[in-house]
Amino acid sequence: MLSAFLGVIRRDLLLAMRNRADVLASVIFFVIVAALAPLGLGPEPAMLRTIGPGMLWIAALLASMLALQRLFAQDHADGTLEQLLLSPEPTTLLVAGKILAHWLTCGLPLIVLSPLLALQFGLPAEQVWVLMASLLLGTPILSLIGAIGAALTLGVRGGGVLIALLVLPLYIPVLIFGAGAAVAPDPQSHLLLLGGLLAGALALAPWATAAALCIAVE
């Protein structure tokens, strides 16, 4: 089962490297939104430090959601998804591999770029570290929840809009705790809540996504 799990991750990463434009689109969108925010809000340092974590989190949320539609669409179009569902390996394990590959190509680059973008908001080093920790805990939740929405709207016309309508309400707690961790005097409680949400999403999201994919293929 481990070899199948790693095989799915390796395959999706190779496909992502071959379609760099799709991967870079989310990263560039994140950079543009985060870079334009200070220009529109003004040069007041105190205000930028206050809203900076929230703006970076909103940009990361939207960038992650931008990449959700391609999570299963290509496999569904070329018949690979049906082969995965017919595989003797547990479907939830294979789905978890695809979600992890999605996070590695979409969520991880946002975490790496966040310290550079935080500089234009004037965030101190301690606040930047907390922001990175919140993104490290929160962006996998975005991928896990988003995978459920991508599976439920697979093959539906206008799926991108439907994904947004399905997952945005579920993203709100992640956004609140993630952005709040960087501005709270004691960020530990926010990070613990994000950790709890991540544990719950890891336990439930792959199973729910696999069930939704089976329904979509049938």
C-alpha positions in Angstrom: 0.0 0.0 0.0 2.9 2.3 0.7 4.3 1.8 -2.8 0.9 2.7 -4.3 0.6 5.8 -2.1 4.1 7.0 -3.1 3.4 6.0 -6.8 0.4 8.3 -6.9 2.4 11.2 -5.4 5.3 10.7 -7.8 3.0 10.5 -10.8 1.1 13.7 -9.9 4.3 15.6 -9.1 5.7 14.6 -12.5 2.5 15.7 -14.3 2.7 19.0 -12.4 6.3 19.5 -13.5 5.2 18.9 -17.1 2.4 21.4 -16.7 4.3 24.2 -15.0 2.0 26.9 -16.2 -0.9 25.5 -14.1 1.2 25.3 -11.0 2.7 28.7 -11.5 -0.7 30.3 -12.0 -1.6 29.7 -8.3 1.8 30.9 -7.1 1.7 34.0 -9.3 -1.9 34.8 -8.2 -0.8 34.6 -4.5 2.2 36.9 -5.1 0.1 39.4 -7.1 -2.7 39.6 -4.5 -0.3 40.0 -1.6 1.9 42.5 -3.4 -1.0 44.7 -4.5 -2.7 44.9 -1.1 -0.2 47.4 0.5 -0.4 49.6 -2.6 -4.2 49.9 -2.3 -4.3 50.2 1.5 -1.6 52.9 1.9 1.8 53.2 3.5 0.7 53.4 7.2 3.0 50.9 8.9 0.8 50.2 11.9 -2.2 49.4 9.7 -0.1 47.2 7.4 1.2 45.2 10.3 -2.3 44.7 11.6 -3.9 43.5 8.4 -0.8 41.9 6.8 -1.4 38.3 8.2 -5.1 38.5 7.2 -4.3 39.6 3.6 -1.6 36.9 3.2 -4.1 34.3 4.4 -6.8 35.5 2.1 -4.3 35.4 -0.8 -3.3 31.9 0.1 -6.9 30.7 0.5 -7.8 32.1 -3.0 -4.7 30.7 -4.6 -5.3 27.2 -3.1 -8.9 27.3 -4.3 -7.8 28.3 -7.8 -6.0 25.0 -8.2 -8.8 22.8 -7.0 -10.5 22.2 -10.3 -7.5 20.5 -11.8 -7.1 18.1 -8.9 -9.2 15.3 -10.5 -10.3 16.8 -13.8 -7.4 15.5 -15.9 -7.5 12.0 -14.5 -11.3 11.9 -15.1 -10.8 13.1 -18.7 -8.2 10.5 -19.7 -9.7 7.5 -17.8 -7.0 7.3 -15.1 -9.5 8.0 -12.4 -11.5 4.9 -13.2 -8.4 2.8 -13.1 -7.5 4.2 -9.7 -11.0 3.4 -8.3 -10.8 -0.1 -9.7 -7.4 -0.7 -8.1 -7.1 -3.3 -5.3 -5.5 -0.7 -3.1 -7.7 1.3 -0.8 -9.2 4.2 -2.6 -8.8 6.5 0.4 -5.1 5.9 0.4 -4.8 6.8 -3.3 -6.9 9.9 -2.8 -4.7 10.9 0.1 -1.7 10.6 -2.2 -3.3 12.9 -4.8 -4.2 15.5 -2.1 -0.7 15.4 -0.7 0.7 16.0 -4.2 -1.7 18.9 -4.7 -0.5 20.4 -1.4 3.2 20.0 -2.3 2.6 21.8 -5.6 0.2 24.5 -4.4 0.4 24.9 -0.6 4.1 24.4 0.1 5.3 27.1 -2.4 2.9 29.6 -0.7 4.5 28.9 2.7 8.0 29.3 1.2 7.1 32.7 -0.3 5.2 34.1 2.6 8.2 35.5 4.5 9.3 37.5 1.5 5.8 38.9 1.1 5.5 39.6 4.8 8.4 42.0 4.5 6.3 44.6 2.6 3.8 44.6 5.5 6.6 45.3 8.0 5.9 42.2 10.1 8.5 41.4 12.7 10.4 38.2 12.6 8.5 36.5 15.4 5.2 37.3 13.7 6.5 35.9 10.4 7.4 32.6 12.1 3.9 32.3 13.6 2.4 33.1 10.2 4.5 30.4 8.5 3.4 27.9 11.3 -0.2 28.8 10.8 0.1 28.3 7.0 1.9 25.0 7.5 -1.0 23.8 9.6 -3.8 25.5 7.6 -3.0 25.0 3.9 -3.2 21.2 4.2 -6.7 21.7 5.6 -7.6 23.8 2.5 -6.4 21.0 0.2 -8.3 18.3 2.1 -11.5 20.2 2.3 -11.1 21.5 -1.3 -10.6 17.9 -2.5 -14.2 17.1 -1.3 -15.6 20.0 -3.3 -13.6 19.0 -6.4 -14.8 15.5 -6.2 -18.5 16.5 -5.7 -18.4 18.8 -8.7 -16.4 16.5 -11.0 -17.7 16.6 -14.5 -20.3 19.3 -13.7 -20.5 22.3 -16.0 -19.3 25.4 -14.1 -17.6 23.3 -11.6 -15.2 26.1 -10.5 -18.0 28.3 -9.3 -19.7 25.3 -7.5 -16.4 24.4 -5.8 -16.2 28.0 -4.4 -19.8 27.9 -3.1 -19.2 24.5 -1.4 -15.8 25.0 0.2 -15.7 28.7 1.1 -18.0 28.4 4.1 -15.9 25.5 5.4 -12.7 27.6 4.8 -13.9 30.4 7.2 -12.8 28.7 10.5 -9.3 28.0 9.0 -9.0 31.6 7.8 -10.1 33.0 11.2 -7.7 30.8 13.3 -4.8 31.1 10.7 -4.9 34.8 10.4 -5.6 35.3 14.2 -2.6 33.3 15.2 -0.2 35.9 13.7 -1.9 38.8 15.5 -2.8 37.2 18.8 -0.7 37.9 21.9 -0.6 34.2 22.6 -0.8 32.3 19.2 -0.6 28.9 20.8 -4.4 28.4 21.2 -5.0 29.3 17.5 -2.3 26.9 16.4 -3.7 24.2 18.5 -7.2 24.7 17.0 -5.6 24.6 13.6 -3.9 21.3 14.5 -7.3 19.9 15.7 -8.9 20.9 12.4 -6.1 19.3 10.5 -6.4 16.1 12.5 -10.1 16.0 11.8 -9.7 16.8 8.1 -7.0 14.1 7.7 -9.4 11.5 9.3 -12.5 12.4 7.3 -11.6 14.2 4.1 -9.9 11.3 2.1 -12.8 9.0 3.0 -15.4 11.6 1.9 -13.5 12.4 -1.3 -13.2 8.8 -2.2 -17.0 8.3 -1.7 -17.7 11.4 -3.8 -15.4 10.2 -6.6 -17.2 6.8 -6.7 -20.5 8.6 -7.1 -19.2 10.9 -9.8 -17.7 8.1 -11.9 -20.9 6.0 -11.6 
